[in-house]
Amino acid sequence: MSWIETDGALVRTFQTPDFLTAYNLVSALVRPAEDLNHHPDIAFGWGYVRVTLTTHDAGGITELDHRLAQVIDLVVKTLIL
């Protein structure tokens, strides 16, 4: 599954084998978000992490959202989900 554009946001859900892996994925996303000064909405639980990207002050999706989505995809690849 890839990023889906919905309601003015990019959304992607990553499947994980357990809760600890979901938590570790969320933790791994903190530094890249801080580096870009762009902070996603994240929901997670047993077996999933859902990331929502939007630029609130721009009222929708911007290049920054696309850039963070690419970085998130790279982070996920390093975790071998």
BELCOR-V140954 format. One line per field, one symbol per residue. ss: DSSP state (2 for helix, 1 for strand, 0 for the rest). Layout:
ss: ???
//
This chain:
ss: 000111001111111000222222222222222222000011111001111110122201002222222222222222200
//
